[in-house]
């Protein structure tokens, strides 16, 4: 029987095409940020004007700007280009919500994603820098930029409404990184003694944010490695965001006052490990690096916390499409 050339597939190809174009879109965005395109387009400019300012090929520059229009990042009005509100909010350097360092972090990860085929065959991604810490300035500042897109506000709103927070006198922000959570929690409760604990080189970055928000004399910093060093004690609340502490839960438990609470903000993955997509992709990348860390299910977190002696008092879902986060509130049980 002859093949029929004009058959229509029973399912639409659109989703696969969209996935395949992901790399193209990302690289257009990253190149635009590298060249400061969005800083130039605060005011309308022609393609020739942009090309002259960034010293690029005029013909390709116009095609490049048209691609940004197609991605809904800039407008084209007659022969001039101008930022959309989206670009103005997140892609202009002077914006308080600028995400440029986040894109540097994403670009760094592209190389690893391009090694997937080899990783599947060899069992891991070999980068030649396996022993080098990836917790560097780009990572910390990138995470600070992610936080201000709404993730921190959602978490802090929930935490500030908890009776345990309202009655707390001393709070530890464990693995506090950039320090924005410490700052926000202090601003909501100025009489709260806030302690930020993280690695020495990370706390140096946190100090910059504390100075920026005028809280350098109001938030205490402890520099150390929480897997090895003392984290202090006498805390009414220990807040942890986006940090793996499954190996030190006993230390966290002991650092709390009686009836103190651990407030754990964390991505979770569903029981069959197939959603949400953000968690699945992150869990896969951790596995390609043969990391000791992984993304846990909510049930796994609950079992680990209860085995340590905590009782779970609340589980709060503050997820967004890009941020599959839950907050687990775990209380230190009162001694009999």
VEXZATOR-507404 format. One line per field, with one value per atom (N, C-alpha, C): atom name; residue in one letter; x, y, z. Coordinates in steps of 0.05 Angstrom, whole numbers. Example, Ala and Ser with C-alpha at 12.3 -4.5 7.8 and 13.67 -1.06 7.14 Angstrom:
BEGIN
name N; CA; C; N; CA; C
resn A; A; A; S; S; S
u 264; 246; 264; 257; 273; 258
v -114; -90; -66; -45; -21; 1
w 156; 156; 156; 142; 143; 157
# end
This chain:
BEGIN
name N; CA; C; N; CA; C; N; CA; C; N; CA; C; N; CA; C; N; CA; C; N; CA; C; N; CA; C; N; CA; C; N; CA; C; N; CA; C; N; CA; C; N; CA; C; N; CA; C; N; CA; C; N; CA; C; N; CA; C; N; CA; C; N; CA; C; N; CA; C; N; CA; C; N; CA; C; N; CA; C; N; CA; C; N; CA; C; N; CA; C; N; CA; C; N; CA; C; N; CA; C; N; CA; C; N; CA; C; N; CA; C; N; CA; C; N; CA; C; N; CA; C; N; CA; C; N; CA; C; N; CA; C; N; CA; C; N; CA; C; N; CA; C; N; CA; C; N; CA; C; N; CA; C; N; CA; C; N; CA; C; N; CA; C; N; CA; C; N; CA; C; N; CA; C; N; CA; C; N; CA; C; N; CA; C; N; CA; C; N; CA; C; N; CA; C; N; CA; C; N; CA; C; N; CA; C; N; CA; C; N; CA; C; N; CA; C; N; CA; C; N; CA; C; N; CA; C; N; CA; C; N; CA; C; N; CA; C; N; CA; C; N; CA; C; N; CA; C; N; CA; C; N; CA; C; N; CA; C; N; CA; C; N; CA; C; N; CA; C; N; CA; C; N; CA; C; N; CA; C; N; CA; C; N; CA; C; N; CA; C; N; CA; C; N; CA; C; N; CA; C; N; CA; C; N; CA; C; N; CA; C; N; CA; C; N; CA; C; N; CA; C; N; CA; C; N; CA; C; N; CA; C; N; CA; C; N; CA; C; N; CA; C; N; CA; C; N; CA; C; N; CA; C; N; CA; C; N; CA; C; N; CA; C; N; CA; C; N; CA; C; N; CA; C; N; CA; C; N; CA; C; N; CA; C; N; CA; C; N; CA; C; N; CA; C; N; CA; C; N; CA; C; N; CA; C; N; CA; C; N; CA; C; N; CA; C; N; CA; C; N; CA; C; N; CA; C; N; CA; C; N; CA; C; N; CA; C; N; CA; C; N; CA; C; N; CA; C; N; CA; C; N; CA; C; N; CA; C; N; CA; C; N; CA; C; N; CA; C; N; CA; C; N; CA; C; N; CA; C; N; CA; C; N; CA; C; N; CA; C; N; CA; C; N; CA; C; N; CA; C; N; CA; C; N; CA; C; N; CA; C; N; CA; C; N; CA; C; N; CA; C; N; CA; C; N; CA; C; N; CA; C; N; CA; C; N; CA; C; N; CA; C; N; CA; C; N; CA; C; N; CA; C; N; CA; C; N; CA; C; N; CA; C; N; CA; C; N; CA; C; N; CA; C; N; CA; C; N; CA; C; N; CA; C; N; CA; C; N; CA; C; N; CA; C; N; CA; C; N; CA; C; N; CA; C; N; CA; C; N; CA; C; N; CA; C; N; CA; C; N; CA; C; N; CA; C; N; CA; C; N; CA; C; N; CA; C; N; CA; C; N; CA; C; N; CA; C; N; CA; C; N; CA; C; N; CA; C; N; CA; C; N; CA; C; N; CA; C; N; CA; C; N; CA; C; N; CA; C; N; CA; C; N; CA; C; N; CA; C; N; CA; C; N; CA; C; N; CA; C; N; CA; C; N; CA; C; N; CA; C; N; CA; C; N; CA; C; N; CA; C; N; CA; C; N; CA; C; N; CA; C; N; CA; C; N; CA; C; N; CA; C; N; CA; C; N; CA; C; N; CA; C; N; CA; C; N; CA; C; N; CA; C; N; CA; C; N; CA; C; N; CA; C; N; CA; C; N; CA; C; N; CA; C; N; CA; C; N; CA; C; N; CA; C; N; CA; C; N; CA; C; N; CA; C; N; CA; C; N; CA; C; N; CA; C; N; CA; C; N; CA; C; N; CA; C; N; CA; C; N; CA; C; N; CA; C; N; CA; C; N; CA; C; N; CA; C; N; CA; C; N; CA; C; N; CA; C; N; CA; C; N; CA; C; N; CA; C; N; CA; C; N; CA; C; N; CA; C; N; CA; C; N; CA; C; N; CA; C; N; CA; C; N; CA; C; N; CA; C; N; CA; C; N; CA; C; N; CA; C; N; CA; C; N; CA; C; N; CA; C; N; CA; C; N; CA; C; N; CA; C; N; CA; C; N; CA; C; N; CA; C; N; CA; C; N; CA; C; N; CA; C; N; CA; C; N; CA; C; N; CA; C; N; CA; C; N; CA; C; N; CA; C; N; CA; C; N; CA; C; N; CA; C; N; CA; C; N; CA; C; N; CA; C; N; CA; C; N; CA; C; N; CA; C; N; CA; C; N; CA; C; N; CA; C; N; CA; C; N; CA; C; N; CA; C; N; CA; C; N; CA; C; N; CA; C; N; CA; C; N; CA; C; N; CA; C; N; CA; C; N; CA; C; N; CA; C; N; CA; C; N; CA; C; N; CA; C; N; CA; C; N; CA; C; N; CA; C; N; CA; C; N; CA; C; N; CA; C; N; CA; C; N; CA; C; N; CA; C; N; CA; C; N; CA; C; N; CA; C; N; CA; C; N; CA; C; N; CA; C; N; CA; C; N; CA; C; N; CA; C; N; CA; C; N; CA; C; N; CA; C; N; CA; C; N; CA; C; N; CA; C; N; CA; C; N; CA; C; N; CA; C; N; CA; C; N; CA; C; N; CA; C; N; CA; C
resn X; X; X; X; X; X; X; X; X; X; X; X; X; X; X; X; X; X; X; X; X; X; X; X; X; X; X; X; X; X; X; X; X; X; X; X; X; X; X; X; X; X; X; X; X; X; X; X; X; X; X; X; X; X; X; X; X; X; X; X; X; X; X; X; X; X; X; X; X; X; X; X; X; X; X; X; X; X; X; X; X; X; X; X; X; X; X; X; X; X; X; X; X; X; X; X; X; X; X; X; X; X; X; X; X; X; X; X; X; X; X; X; X; X; X; X; X; X; X; X; X; X; X; X; X; X; X; X; X; X; X; X; X; X; X; X; X; X; X; X; X; X; X; X; X; X; X; X; X; X; X; X; X; X; X; X; X; X; X; X; X; X; X; X; X; X; X; X; X; X; X; X; X; X; X; X; X; X; X; X; X; X; X; X; X; X; X; X; X; X; X; X; X; X; X; X; X; X; X; X; X; X; X; X; X; X; X; X; X; X; X; X; X; X; X; X; X; X; X; X; X; X; X; X; X; X; X; X; X; X; X; X; X; X; X; X; X; X; X; X; X; X; X; X; X; X; X; X; X; X; X; X; X; X; X; X; X; X; X; X; X; X; X; X; X; X; X; X; X; X; X; X; X; X; X; X; X; X; X; X; X; X; X; X; X; X; X; X; X; X; X; X; X; X; X; X; X; X; X; X; X; X; X; X; X; X; X; X; X; X; X; X; X; X; X; X; X; X; X; X; X; X; X; X; X; X; X; X; X; X; X; X; X; X; X; X; X; X; X; X; X; X; X; X; X; X; X; X; X; X; X; X; X; X; X; X; X; X; X; X; X; X; X; X; X; X; X; X; X; X; X; X; X; X; X; X; X; X; X; X; X; X; X; X; X; X; X; X; X; X; X; X; X; X; X; X; X; X; X; X; X; X; X; X; X; X; X; X; X; X; X; X; X; X; X; X; X; X; X; X; X; X; X; X; X; X; X; X; X; X; X; X; X; X; X; X; X; X; X; X; X; X; X; X; X; X; X; X; X; X; X; X; X; X; X; X; X; X; X; X; X; X; X; X; X; X; X; X; X; X; X; X; X; X; X; X; X; X; X; X; X; X; X; X; X; X; X; X; X; X; X; X; X; X; X; X; X; X; X; X; X; X; X; X; X; X; X; X; X; X; X; X; X; X; X; X; X; X; X; X; X; X; X; X; X; X; X; X; X; X; X; X; X; X; X; X; X; X; X; X; X; X; X; X; X; X; X; X; X; X; X; X; X; X; X; X; X; X; X; X; X; X; X; X; X; X; X; X; X; X; X; X; X; X; X; X; X; X; X; X; X; X; X; X; X; X; X; X; X; X; X; X; X; X; X; X; X; X; X; X; X; X; X; X; X; X; X; X; X; X; X; X; X; X; X; X; X; X; X; X; X; X; X; X; X; X; X; X; X; X; X; X; X; X; X; X; X; X; X; X; X; X; X; X; X; X; X; X; X; X; X; X; X; X; X; X; X; X; X; X; X; X; X; X; X; X; X; X; X; X; X; X; X; X; X; X; X; X; X; X; X; X; X; X; X; X; X; X; X; X; X; X; X; X; X; X; X; X; X; X; X; X; X; X; X; X; X; X; X; X; X; X; X; X; X; X; X; X; X; X; X; X; X; X; X; X; X; X; X; X; X; X; X; X; X; X; X; X; X; X; X; X; X; X; X; X; X; X; X; X; X; X; X; X; X; X; X; X; X; X; X; X; X; X; X; X; X; X; X; X; X; X; X; X; X; X; X; X; X; X; X; X; X; X; X; X; X; X; X; X; X; X; X; X; X; X; X; X; X; X; X; X; X; X; X; X; X; X; X; X; X; X; X; X; X; X; X; X; X; X; X; X; X; X; X; X; X; X; X; X; X; X; X; X; X; X; X; X; X; X; X; X; X; X; X; X; X; X; X; X; X; X; X; X; X; X; X; X; X; X; X; X; X; X; X; X; X; X; X; X; X; X; X; X; X; X; X; X; X; X; X; X; X; X; X; X; X; X; X; X; X; X; X; X; X; X; X; X; X; X; X; X; X; X; X; X; X; X; X; X; X; X; X; X; X; X; X; X; X; X; X; X; X; X; X; X; X; X; X; X; X; X; X; X; X; X; X; X; X; X; X; X; X; X; X; X; X; X; X; X; X; X; X; X; X; X; X; X; X; X; X; X; X; X; X; X; X; X; X; X; X; X; X; X; X; X; X; X; X; X; X; X; X; X; X; X; X; X; X; X; X; X; X; X; X; X; X; X; X; X; X; X; X; X; X; X; X; X
u 17; 0; 18; 11; 27; 23; 45; 43; 26; 11; -6; 9; 16; 33; 18; -8; -22; -38; -29; -42; -36; -55; -51; -48; -27; -23; -47; -52; -74; -69; -43; -36; -20; -21; -7; 22; 39; 68; 77; 59; 67; 83; 76; 91; 120; 125; 152; 168; 155; 168; 175; 157; 162; 186; 187; 210; 236; 236; 260; 270; 252; 260; 270; 269; 276; 304; 323; 351; 355; 340; 342; 332; 310; 299; 317; 328; 345; 370; 382; 406; 401; 378; 371; 369; 355; 352; 380; 396; 422; 440; 439; 455; 445; 419; 408; 416; 416; 425; 455; 471; 500; 506; 491; 495; 481; 466; 452; 430; 418; 397; 374; 366; 342; 349; 374; 381; 380; 386; 385; 357; 339; 311; 292; 302; 285; 270; 284; 273; 273; 254; 253; 278; 288; 311; 308; 320; 320; 342; 340; 360; 388; 389; 415; 427; 410; 420; 430; 416; 424; 451; 452; 476; 501; 496; 518; 528; 509; 516; 530; 522; 534; 555; 560; 581; 578; 554; 548; 540; 539; 532; 503; 499; 472; 451; 458; 438; 429; 448; 441; 428; 435; 423; 393; 385; 357; 342; 354; 341; 340; 360; 361; 339; 336; 315; 287; 284; 258; 252; 273; 270; 261; 271; 263; 234; 225; 197; 180; 188; 173; 171; 191; 191; 175; 163; 147; 164; 189; 207; 210; 206; 207; 184; 177; 157; 171; 158; 168; 145; 152; 132; 144; 132; 143; 171; 191; 219; 235; 221; 235; 227; 246; 243; 242; 226; 222; 215; 225; 220; 190; 182; 156; 158; 135; 134; 149; 147; 161; 192; 202; 231; 239; 222; 228; 230; 214; 213; 237; 243; 263; 290; 292; 315; 331; 322; 336; 353; 378; 397; 388; 376; 369; 343; 329; 304; 310; 294; 299; 294; 281; 275; 293; 316; 334; 343; 344; 350; 376; 393; 416; 435; 440; 459; 446; 420; 406; 411; 412; 417; 446; 464; 492; 493; 478; 476; 464; 443; 430; 449; 464; 483; 504; 513; 533; 523; 497; 485; 480; 480; 474; 494; 519; 540; 535; 526; 520; 496; 476; 453; 460; 481; 490; 505; 512; 527; 509; 483; 464; 469; 473; 476; 500; 522; 546; 541; 526; 521; 505; 485; 469; 486; 506; 523; 544; 556; 578; 570; 545; 536; 538; 551; 553; 564; 562; 574; 602; 621; 649; 656; 661; 667; 696; 710; 737; 739; 715; 714; 697; 697; 680; 685; 709; 716; 715; 707; 705; 677; 675; 650; 634; 609; 592; 577; 581; 567; 585; 583; 599; 582; 593; 578; 555; 561; 540; 516; 520; 498; 483; 497; 484; 468; 480; 466; 443; 447; 426; 402; 407; 385; 371; 387; 375; 356; 364; 347; 321; 324; 300; 281; 292; 276; 258; 268; 252; 231; 229; 208; 181; 180; 155; 157; 178; 182; 186; 202; 207; 183; 169; 145; 124; 120; 100; 108; 133; 142; 141; 150; 151; 123; 104; 77; 65; 71; 61; 75; 101; 116; 107; 104; 97; 69; 52; 25; 24; 46; 46; 48; 32; 34; 61; 75; 102; 122; 118; 135; 128; 102; 93; 103; 105; 114; 144; 159; 187; 204; 225; 245; 271; 277; 303; 299; 309; 305; 332; 337; 361; 353; 365; 362; 386; 381; 403; 408; 433; 440; 427; 428; 413; 423; 446; 455; 457; 442; 443; 432; 416; 406; 380; 368; 343; 320; 319; 299; 303; 328; 333; 324; 331; 323; 293; 279; 250; 237; 246; 234; 240; 264; 270; 252; 248; 232; 203; 193; 166; 164; 186; 186; 212; 214; 239; 251; 234; 244; 254; 253; 263; 293; 307; 335; 339; 351; 355; 384; 390; 418; 419; 438; 442; 467; 464; 487; 492; 517; 525; 555; 565; 594; 607; 632; 646; 645; 650; 650; 622; 602; 574; 565; 573; 565; 577; 600; 611; 593; 580; 560; 535; 527; 503; 507; 532; 537; 531; 536; 531; 501; 484; 455; 446; 457; 450; 456; 478; 486; 467; 460; 442; 415; 405; 379; 382; 406; 410; 405; 411; 407; 433; 456; 481; 486; 474; 478; 454; 435; 411; 408; 424; 424; 451; 452; 477; 485; 511; 520; 540; 535; 554; 564; 590; 603; 613; 605; 614; 602; 608; 597; 577; 551; 532; 533; 547; 550; 571; 588; 610; 610; 602; 605; 579; 583; 560; 543; 517; 499; 487; 495; 483; 459; 445; 422; 404; 382; 363; 345; 341; 324; 295; 277; 249; 240; 253; 247; 274; 275; 297; 284; 291; 280; 301; 292; 310; 297; 310; 299; 319; 310; 326; 353; 354; 379; 373; 391; 387; 398; 381; 390; 383; 376; 367; 388; 414; 435; 441; 429; 434; 409; 388; 363; 365; 381; 385; 398; 417; 430; 410; 393; 372; 353; 345; 326; 337; 362; 375; 379; 382; 386; 361; 338; 313; 306; 293; 281; 258; 249; 226; 202; 187; 165; 173; 199; 208; 201; 202; 193; 215; 216; 231; 211; 217; 201; 218; 210; 227; 213; 225; 215; 231; 217; 232; 216; 230; 217; 211; 189; 183; 177; 177; 171; 148; 131; 109; 119; 101; 110; 122; 113; 124; 147; 155; 179; 176; 152; 148; 137; 132; 123; 127; 127; 125; 151; 149; 172; 197; 194; 218; 233; 218; 231; 244; 230; 240; 266; 267; 292; 315; 309; 330; 340; 322; 329; 346; 340; 356; 384; 386; 412; 429; 418; 433; 443; 427; 435; 457; 457; 479; 505; 504; 529; 537; 520; 524; 525; 508; 507; 495; 504; 492; 464; 456; 430; 410; 385; 363; 338; 318; 292; 275; 265; 249; 219; 204; 175; 167; 143; 132; 132; 123; 122; 149; 170; 197; 206; 201; 208; 193; 168; 152; 164; 170; 181; 208; 225; 251; 248; 230; 226; 214; 194; 182; 201; 218; 238; 258; 262; 280; 267; 241; 227; 208; 207; 189; 160; 141; 113; 106; 93; 86; 60; 61; 38; 23; 38; 25; 42; 28; 41; 27; 42; 31; 42; 24; 32; 33; 57; 60; 72; 64; 75; 66; 83; 76; 86; 79; 88; 118; 133; 162; 175; 159; 170; 152; 158; 140; 147; 141; 150; 128; 136; 118; 134; 119; 131; 121; 140; 133; 139; 120; 124; 125; 148; 153; 161; 146; 149; 166; 184; 199; 181; 179; 160; 169; 149; 154; 163; 183; 192; 172; 168; 149; 161
v -24; 0; 25; 44; 69; 86; 100; 118; 142; 151; 175; 199; 218; 240; 262; 264; 286; 279; 258; 250; 271; 276; 295; 278; 283; 268; 271; 251; 251; 270; 276; 294; 317; 340; 364; 363; 373; 373; 397; 415; 441; 439; 420; 418; 411; 391; 382; 405; 419; 442; 463; 469; 489; 481; 455; 446; 449; 441; 442; 470; 490; 517; 531; 517; 529; 540; 526; 535; 559; 560; 584; 609; 607; 630; 639; 620; 627; 642; 633; 645; 673; 677; 704; 723; 714; 730; 736; 715; 719; 739; 737; 755; 784; 787; 814; 826; 810; 820; 827; 809; 814; 841; 848; 872; 897; 892; 915; 926; 909; 919; 932; 921; 931; 958; 962; 988; 1010; 1002; 1022; 1029; 1009; 1013; 1023; 1037; 1052; 1074; 1084; 1103; 1090; 1097; 1085; 1091; 1070; 1073; 1056; 1065; 1049; 1027; 1007; 986; 997; 1017; 1029; 1043; 1056; 1070; 1049; 1028; 1007; 994; 988; 976; 994; 1020; 1039; 1040; 1039; 1041; 1017; 993; 968; 957; 971; 964; 936; 931; 905; 908; 887; 887; 897; 918; 930; 911; 895; 877; 856; 844; 823; 836; 860; 873; 877; 886; 889; 862; 841; 814; 806; 812; 804; 819; 845; 860; 850; 842; 830; 804; 789; 764; 770; 792; 800; 810; 822; 829; 804; 785; 759; 745; 750; 738; 755; 777; 795; 809; 813; 827; 856; 863; 891; 896; 921; 929; 940; 938; 952; 971; 997; 1017; 1032; 1027; 1036; 1025; 1042; 1032; 1034; 1038; 1041; 1018; 1012; 991; 1002; 989; 999; 975; 976; 955; 951; 925; 919; 924; 923; 926; 903; 880; 856; 861; 870; 876; 899; 919; 942; 934; 915; 906; 889; 869; 849; 850; 865; 864; 890; 911; 936; 937; 943; 941; 959; 982; 1000; 992; 972; 963; 948; 952; 937; 907; 899; 871; 859; 872; 862; 834; 817; 789; 781; 800; 795; 773; 774; 754; 726; 725; 699; 687; 704; 694; 684; 698; 688; 660; 656; 630; 609; 617; 599; 592; 612; 607; 587; 589; 571; 542; 539; 513; 501; 518; 507; 486; 491; 471; 444; 443; 417; 404; 420; 408; 397; 408; 398; 372; 365; 340; 316; 320; 300; 272; 272; 246; 231; 245; 232; 223; 240; 233; 207; 204; 179; 155; 158; 135; 130; 152; 149; 149; 158; 158; 184; 204; 230; 250; 275; 297; 301; 300; 305; 333; 351; 378; 387; 371; 378; 397; 404; 423; 411; 384; 371; 379; 386; 393; 423; 438; 467; 475; 491; 499; 515; 509; 524; 546; 546; 567; 592; 606; 630; 655; 677; 702; 701; 690; 688; 673; 651; 635; 650; 663; 677; 701; 717; 740; 732; 710; 700; 692; 678; 670; 694; 715; 739; 751; 751; 762; 746; 719; 702; 709; 713; 718; 742; 763; 788; 788; 766; 764; 756; 752; 744; 721; 704; 680; 687; 708; 715; 728; 745; 758; 737; 717; 696; 682; 675; 660; 677; 702; 719; 726; 730; 736; 713; 688; 665; 662; 665; 662; 683; 708; 730; 726; 710; 706; 683; 668; 645; 655; 644; 652; 647; 627; 621; 643; 655; 678; 703; 707; 731; 732; 708; 707; 702; 700; 693; 717; 711; 731; 728; 703; 699; 679; 687; 671; 666; 642; 635; 631; 646; 641; 624; 598; 578; 574; 578; 578; 601; 625; 648; 662; 653; 663; 693; 705; 733; 750; 738; 752; 767; 765; 780; 771; 744; 735; 745; 746; 757; 786; 801; 830; 833; 818; 820; 813; 791; 783; 803; 814; 835; 860; 868; 891; 887; 862; 857; 855; 849; 847; 858; 884; 897; 889; 880; 871; 843; 829; 802; 801; 785; 781; 761; 771; 754; 747; 721; 712; 698; 706; 694; 677; 651; 633; 623; 625; 613; 612; 601; 598; 626; 627; 653; 670; 659; 675; 684; 668; 675; 698; 698; 719; 746; 746; 771; 784; 767; 778; 787; 772; 779; 807; 813; 838; 862; 857; 878; 885; 864; 868; 880; 872; 884; 914; 921; 950; 965; 952; 964; 971; 954; 958; 970; 978; 992; 974; 948; 929; 916; 928; 916; 915; 933; 933; 920; 909; 898; 868; 857; 828; 816; 796; 783; 763; 761; 742; 722; 696; 676; 662; 662; 649; 621; 601; 574; 554; 529; 506; 491; 493; 482; 451; 438; 409; 402; 421; 416; 434; 458; 478; 481; 493; 499; 521; 517; 538; 555; 552; 567; 553; 566; 554; 576; 567; 586; 599; 586; 598; 590; 609; 603; 594; 604; 596; 592; 570; 567; 566; 585; 588; 578; 560; 549; 551; 563; 566; 555; 536; 526; 515; 503; 491; 463; 444; 417; 414; 407; 403; 375; 357; 330; 316; 322; 309; 321; 344; 357; 363; 348; 354; 352; 334; 331; 357; 368; 393; 416; 417; 438; 434; 410; 404; 414; 407; 414; 444; 459; 488; 503; 490; 503; 503; 523; 522; 502; 494; 477; 491; 476; 487; 506; 507; 523; 509; 524; 512; 515; 495; 496; 504; 525; 533; 527; 507; 496; 502; 520; 528; 511; 495; 476; 467; 463; 450; 421; 411; 382; 370; 344; 329; 309; 302; 285; 256; 239; 212; 195; 198; 182; 196; 219; 234; 245; 251; 260; 288; 302; 329; 342; 368; 388; 389; 400; 399; 412; 435; 448; 430; 416; 397; 374; 363; 339; 346; 369; 377; 382; 395; 400; 374; 356; 330; 315; 316; 302; 314; 341; 353; 346; 346; 337; 309; 292; 264; 262; 279; 277; 285; 301; 309; 291; 269; 250; 265; 285; 301; 284; 290; 277; 287; 309; 321; 311; 314; 308; 323; 322; 334; 313; 319; 300; 304; 282; 285; 297; 307; 318; 296; 273; 250; 244; 245; 239; 260; 285; 306; 302; 296; 291; 268; 246; 223; 229; 244; 252; 270; 289; 308; 294; 277; 263; 243; 231; 212; 227; 253; 269; 278; 278; 286; 309; 320; 342; 331; 349; 344; 364; 356; 374; 388; 415; 430; 442; 449; 460; 453; 450; 447; 468; 487; 509; 509; 510; 510; 538; 547; 574; 573; 552; 547; 568; 572; 585; 567; 572; 555; 551; 572; 570; 561; 561; 558; 538; 512; 491; 488; 508; 509; 503; 488; 485; 494; 502; 509; 489; 476; 457; 470; 471; 481; 457; 453; 430; 439; 430; 439; 419; 430; 414; 405; 380; 370; 377; 383; 390; 364; 366; 343; 335; 309; 299; 302
w 0; 0; 0; -17; -19; 7; 15; 37; 30; 50; 46; 58; 41; 50; 65; 61; 73; 98; 112; 137; 159; 176; 198; 223; 240; 265; 283; 299; 318; 342; 347; 368; 357; 371; 362; 369; 351; 355; 372; 378; 390; 415; 434; 459; 454; 437; 431; 418; 399; 386; 407; 426; 446; 464; 471; 487; 472; 446; 430; 426; 427; 422; 448; 470; 496; 496; 484; 484; 467; 444; 426; 441; 454; 468; 491; 506; 528; 519; 497; 487; 476; 464; 455; 479; 500; 524; 537; 540; 553; 537; 510; 494; 497; 498; 502; 528; 549; 576; 575; 562; 560; 547; 526; 511; 523; 545; 557; 540; 523; 505; 520; 542; 556; 570; 578; 589; 568; 543; 521; 513; 516; 506; 527; 547; 565; 549; 529; 511; 483; 465; 438; 422; 408; 391; 366; 344; 320; 322; 305; 304; 298; 280; 274; 298; 313; 338; 358; 362; 380; 371; 345; 333; 337; 334; 337; 366; 385; 413; 423; 415; 425; 406; 383; 364; 354; 342; 330; 301; 287; 259; 255; 239; 237; 227; 207; 195; 216; 230; 250; 274; 281; 304; 300; 276; 271; 273; 261; 263; 293; 308; 336; 352; 347; 360; 352; 327; 319; 334; 339; 355; 383; 395; 422; 422; 400; 397; 396; 381; 379; 406; 423; 450; 470; 460; 477; 499; 493; 512; 505; 479; 471; 451; 448; 428; 403; 380; 356; 347; 348; 340; 316; 293; 267; 265; 265; 262; 288; 310; 336; 355; 373; 392; 421; 438; 465; 484; 508; 528; 532; 537; 548; 579; 592; 621; 634; 623; 633; 634; 611; 609; 627; 628; 645; 674; 683; 711; 718; 701; 709; 694; 672; 655; 653; 666; 667; 692; 690; 713; 736; 731; 753; 767; 756; 769; 795; 816; 841; 837; 815; 810; 789; 783; 762; 767; 745; 747; 732; 726; 710; 720; 746; 758; 757; 760; 757; 729; 709; 682; 679; 693; 693; 705; 726; 739; 720; 706; 687; 664; 654; 632; 640; 665; 675; 675; 680; 681; 653; 632; 605; 597; 604; 597; 608; 633; 645; 631; 624; 611; 583; 571; 545; 547; 572; 576; 584; 581; 591; 578; 552; 538; 549; 553; 564; 593; 608; 636; 638; 620; 620; 615; 598; 591; 613; 624; 642; 672; 677; 705; 719; 707; 719; 699; 706; 690; 701; 683; 691; 682; 701; 694; 698; 713; 720; 744; 755; 778; 800; 801; 821; 849; 856; 883; 889; 869; 872; 881; 902; 912; 892; 888; 869; 885; 911; 927; 926; 903; 899; 897; 890; 889; 869; 846; 826; 836; 850; 861; 882; 901; 923; 913; 895; 885; 867; 851; 834; 851; 873; 891; 904; 910; 921; 900; 875; 854; 851; 853; 851; 874; 898; 922; 919; 906; 904; 882; 867; 847; 858; 885; 898; 916; 912; 928; 958; 963; 991; 1003; 988; 999; 1008; 991; 997; 1023; 1025; 1049; 1074; 1072; 1096; 1105; 1086; 1094; 1111; 1102; 1117; 1144; 1145; 1170; 1190; 1181; 1199; 1212; 1199; 1210; 1230; 1233; 1251; 1280; 1298; 1326; 1339; 1329; 1339; 1332; 1309; 1301; 1317; 1320; 1334; 1363; 1375; 1403; 1406; 1385; 1386; 1395; 1410; 1418; 1403; 1394; 1381; 1358; 1334; 1310; 1297; 1287; 1272; 1243; 1225; 1196; 1188; 1187; 1183; 1153; 1145; 1117; 1103; 1116; 1108; 1083; 1072; 1046; 1044; 1025; 1020; 1043; 1060; 1084; 1080; 1057; 1052; 1069; 1075; 1093; 1121; 1130; 1157; 1158; 1137; 1137; 1137; 1121; 1119; 1145; 1158; 1183; 1206; 1205; 1225; 1221; 1196; 1190; 1200; 1198; 1207; 1238; 1251; 1280; 1291; 1293; 1300; 1328; 1346; 1372; 1372; 1349; 1347; 1343; 1359; 1356; 1333; 1311; 1287; 1284; 1281; 1277; 1249; 1233; 1207; 1208; 1200; 1200; 1172; 1163; 1137; 1135; 1113; 1108; 1109; 1117; 1120; 1094; 1071; 1046; 1038; 1047; 1041; 1059; 1084; 1102; 1094; 1080; 1070; 1050; 1034; 1014; 1029; 1049; 1065; 1078; 1087; 1099; 1080; 1055; 1035; 1034; 1035; 1035; 1061; 1083; 1109; 1109; 1098; 1097; 1078; 1056; 1036; 1049; 1067; 1080; 1108; 1116; 1141; 1165; 1163; 1185; 1194; 1187; 1194; 1224; 1239; 1268; 1282; 1267; 1279; 1276; 1258; 1254; 1259; 1276; 1283; 1262; 1256; 1236; 1250; 1245; 1253; 1228; 1225; 1202; 1209; 1194; 1199; 1180; 1185; 1169; 1188; 1182; 1201; 1203; 1183; 1186; 1206; 1213; 1232; 1256; 1253; 1275; 1291; 1315; 1333; 1320; 1320; 1309; 1330; 1355; 1377; 1388; 1407; 1420; 1431; 1443; 1455; 1435; 1412; 1391; 1395; 1392; 1392; 1364; 1344; 1316; 1301; 1286; 1267; 1239; 1223; 1196; 1176; 1158; 1138; 1110; 1091; 1064; 1043; 1027; 1004; 1013; 1036; 1046; 1056; 1049; 1058; 1086; 1105; 1133; 1143; 1124; 1133; 1149; 1145; 1160; 1187; 1194; 1219; 1235; 1230; 1244; 1274; 1284; 1313; 1324; 1310; 1319; 1319; 1299; 1297; 1320; 1325; 1347; 1374; 1379; 1404; 1408; 1385; 1387; 1393; 1392; 1397; 1427; 1436; 1463; 1463; 1487; 1488; 1476; 1460; 1445; 1422; 1417; 1394; 1368; 1346; 1320; 1299; 1282; 1257; 1235; 1220; 1197; 1172; 1158; 1136; 1109; 1094; 1067; 1047; 1031; 1014; 990; 967; 944; 952; 941; 945; 917; 917; 892; 899; 880; 886; 891; 901; 910; 888; 863; 841; 826; 837; 828; 799; 790; 763; 760; 782; 781; 809; 811; 789; 773; 749; 731; 742; 755; 767; 786; 803; 822; 808; 788; 773; 759; 746; 732; 751; 774; 794; 806; 812; 823; 804; 778; 757; 755; 756; 754; 778; 802; 826; 822; 810; 806; 786; 765; 745; 757; 778; 792; 814; 817; 839; 866; 869; 893; 916; 940; 963; 969; 956; 960; 939; 945; 926; 935; 918; 925; 939; 962; 978; 974; 978; 978; 1005; 1006; 1031; 1053; 1045; 1064; 1076; 1059; 1068; 1089; 1083; 1103; 1129; 1127; 1152; 1168; 1155; 1170; 1182; 1168; 1179; 1204; 1202; 1224; 1248; 1243; 1266; 1279; 1263; 1274; 1292; 1287; 1303; 1329; 1330; 1354; 1350; 1326; 1320; 1316; 1322; 1314; 1293; 1271; 1250; 1257; 1258; 1265; 1241; 1221; 1196; 1172; 1149; 1123; 1105; 1096; 1081; 1052; 1033; 1005; 994; 987; 976; 948; 934; 907; 887; 867; 842; 820; 795; 773; 772; 779; 778; 805; 826; 853; 869; 866; 879; 908; 924; 952; 972; 992; 1016; 1040; 1060; 1086; 1107; 1119; 1141; 1168; 1185; 1212; 1231; 1243; 1260; 1288; 1308; 1336; 1352; 1368; 1386; 1409; 1413; 1433; 1461; 1477; 1505; 1520; 1536; 1552; 1573; 1576; 1596; 1624
# end
